[in-house]
Amino acid sequence: MMDENICQKDWYAILDANPSENFQELKQKYQKLALLYHPDKQSPDVPPGEVEQRVQRFIEVDQAWKILGNEETKREYDLQRRATELQQRWPVDAQVFLEDMNWVDGEQAYMYECRCGGEYILSKEDAEEHVSIICCDTCSLSIEVNKCSF
């Protein structure tokens, strides 16, 4: 499992990249920045304070590549990044009480049908929170699930 601190930084921004870029594009951006900030590539006339900043930038670029350059860690980072986005306050299309959702033993989750025909799925762990906002698995609608109806 990935360290939670790793998810606190935007590794794409550090590489001046975006999540839609493919592996080769990410690699090219990493290589460009690594050459630019590598301690061995600094000219001797760079002030000492700036050298330290460049070394720090190189370390961040290297960390970003360690995460985004590995298929498994990139996938996990992207999933955690998406989960964080979904937990932010989004416009809510409806409010639903947990008791109105259907418990599905096989899934170990609560489900609620969306008007598009898709489903809202709430894990058992997320259901323990007082309020959860979840998105439909098919469309862009979201609902706010309240644990208590009072």
N, C-alpha and C positions, 0 to 999 in steps of 0.2 A: 504494500500500500504506500502511496505517495505521502510524503511529509506535508502536513497542512500548510506550513510556511511557504512551501513551493508554490502553492496556489494563490498566495497573496500578491504575487507579482504578475504582471502581464508580459509573459515571455515573448509573445509575438511583437509587442511594441519594442522590446529591447532589441529584437532583430530587425526592426523597421519592416515587419511583415504583417500579413493578416492570415487568419485561419483557413481561408480558401486556397492559399498557395500550396502547390505540390511540394514533394520532398526535394526535388532538384532546385526549385526556386528558393526554398528555405536554406538549403546548403550553400547556394551562391551568396545569399545575403550574409550568412554566417561567415563564410570565407573572406568576404570583402571587409566586414567589420573586424574580424580577427586579425587580418593583416594591418588594418588601420590602427588598432589599439594594442597590438602585441608589444610587450616591453622591449623585446630585442629589435623592433623596427622603429623605435623612437629616435629622432635626431638628437644629437648632443646639445643643441641650443634650446631645447624645450625647458622652461622653468620647472624646478623641482615639484612645486605644488601641482602643476598641470600633469606632470609625469604620474603622480599618485592618482589623480583623477582618471587618467587614461588606463592605468593598471586596474583600477576598480571597474571601469567600463569593460575592459577585456574580461575580467572575472565574470561579470554579469552576462556578457555575450557567450562565454564558454558554458556557463550554467544553463542558459537558454537553449543552447545547442544540445546539451546533454539530455534535456527533456524533450525538445521538439525533434531532435534527430533520431530518436529511438521510437519505433512504431508503437510499442506497448505503453511507454510513459507518455507519449503524445496523446494517445487515445484516452488514457486515464485523466490527463490534464484537461483535455477538451471536454470530457464528461463532467468533471468537477466544475469547470468554468461555466458550462451550460447550466448545471444545477444551481450555481450561485446566481446566474442571470434570472432563472425562474423563481428564485426566492425573493427577488426584489419586488417592490410594489409595482405591479402592472395594472392596467385598467382591468377591472373585473366585470365579466359579463353577467354573472349571477352569484348569489350567495346560497350555499347549501349547508344543511346541518349533517354532521357525520351519521346521525341515526337514519337519515334519508338515503344513505348510500348502501349498496349491497356488499356484504362480506363474501369473498370468494376464497374458500379454503385452499384450493389448489394453487392459487396465486399468492396466498397470504397477504391479501391487499383488499382495500375497499374499491369498488368501482361504481361509476355513475355514468349513465348514457348521455352523450352530447346530442344536441339537436341535429348535428351533421351526420349522426350515425356512429361516430367514433366513441371513444371512452375516456373518461377521466379516471386515472388510476392513482390511488393514494396508498403508499406502503404503510405497514403497521407502525413502523418507527415514526414516520411523518405524522400519522394520525394522533400520536401522543402529544403533539404540539397543540396549543389552544386554537390557533388559526393557521391554515395552510392555503397557499395559492397554487393551484395546479393547472396545467394546460392540457387541452385535449390531445390525444395521441394522433389525431388525424388533421384537425384544423388549427387555427390560431386563437380560438376562444379559450378563455380561462375562467375558472370559478374560485371563489373563496369558500373554503370548507371550515365551518365553525364546529368546534368540539361540543359545545353546549348549546341547547336550544332555549336557554333562559337568560 
